[in-house]
């Protein structure tokens, strides 16, 4: 009979790693999106930042055709959308981190 047969799985030679993650700061996320718009959104969510950068580029092209007048509406709108998106994503990330869903690596 093997002496390791009655031991729990993590003692039988498998190594268990602990990865520590820190929560994201809501203040930093909102400040980055306020100052930098879609680029600041990359702090909260990479995919959301890329999507909003593409939307911002489309609005910039529209701004060329309206001689920049539409940018007075689109830039604040994009920044507000980015701030709301960052708020939701940072809350979701921190909640998942506290519940332990982000710490499972199988």
C-alpha positions in Angstrom: 0.0 0.0 0.0 1.3 3.4 -0.9 1.9 5.8 2.0 0.5 8.8 0.1 -2.8 7.1 -0.7 -4.7 8.3 2.3 -3.5 11.9 2.2 -5.6 14.8 0.9 -5.1 15.8 -2.8 -2.9 18.9 -2.1 -0.5 16.9 0.1 0.0 14.1 -2.5 2.5 16.2 -4.5 0.3 18.8 -6.0 1.4 22.4 -5.3 -1.2 24.9 -4.4 -0.6 28.6 -5.3 -2.1 31.6 -3.6 -2.5 34.6 -5.9 -3.2 37.8 -4.1 -5.2 40.5 -5.9 -6.1 43.9 -4.6 -9.4 45.6 -5.2 -9.6 48.4 -7.8 -10.1 51.9 -6.5 -13.4 53.5 -7.5 -11.9 57.0 -7.1 -9.0 56.3 -9.4 -11.3 54.7 -12.0 -13.7 57.6 -12.1 -10.9 60.2 -12.2 -9.1 58.4 -15.0 -12.3 58.3 -17.1 -13.1 61.9 -16.3 -9.7 63.1 -17.4 -8.9 60.7 -20.2 -12.3 59.3 -21.3 -12.1 55.9 -23.1 -8.4 55.6 -22.4 -9.1 55.9 -18.7 -11.8 53.2 -19.0 -9.0 50.7 -19.7 -8.3 50.7 -15.9 -11.7 49.3 -15.2 -12.3 47.1 -18.3 -10.0 46.4 -21.3 -12.8 45.4 -23.6 -15.0 48.4 -22.7 -12.1 50.7 -23.2 -11.4 49.4 -26.6 -15.1 49.6 -27.6 -15.3 53.2 -26.3 -12.1 54.2 -28.1 -13.6 52.9 -31.3 -16.9 54.9 -30.6 -14.8 58.0 -29.8 -13.0 57.6 -33.2 -16.3 57.4 -35.0 -17.5 60.6 -33.2 -14.3 62.3 -34.1 -14.9 61.5 -37.8 -18.4 62.9 -37.4 -16.9 66.0 -35.8 -14.7 66.5 -38.9 -17.8 66.8 -41.1 -19.6 69.2 -38.7 -16.5 71.4 -38.3 -16.1 70.3 -34.7 -19.5 71.5 -33.5 -20.8 68.0 -32.8 -17.8 67.4 -30.5 -19.4 69.7 -27.9 -22.1 67.1 -27.5 -20.3 63.9 -28.2 -17.1 64.3 -26.0 -19.0 64.9 -22.7 -21.5 62.2 -23.6 -18.7 59.6 -24.2 -17.0 60.6 -21.0 -20.2 60.2 -19.0 -20.8 56.8 -20.5 -17.3 55.8 -19.7 -17.6 57.0 -16.1 -20.8 55.0 -15.7 -19.2 51.9 -17.3 -16.2 52.2 -15.1 -18.4 52.5 -12.0 -20.3 49.3 -12.9 -17.3 47.3 -13.8 -15.2 48.3 -10.8 -18.1 47.4 -8.5 -18.5 44.1 -10.2 -14.8 43.3 -10.0 -14.6 44.2 -6.3 -17.7 42.2 -5.5 -16.3 39.1 -7.3 -13.0 39.6 -5.6 -14.5 39.6 -2.2 -16.8 36.7 -2.9 -13.8 34.6 -4.0 -14.9 34.0 -7.6 -11.7 35.6 -9.0 -9.4 33.6 -6.8 -10.2 30.2 -8.3 -7.5 28.9 -10.6 -7.9 25.3 -11.5 
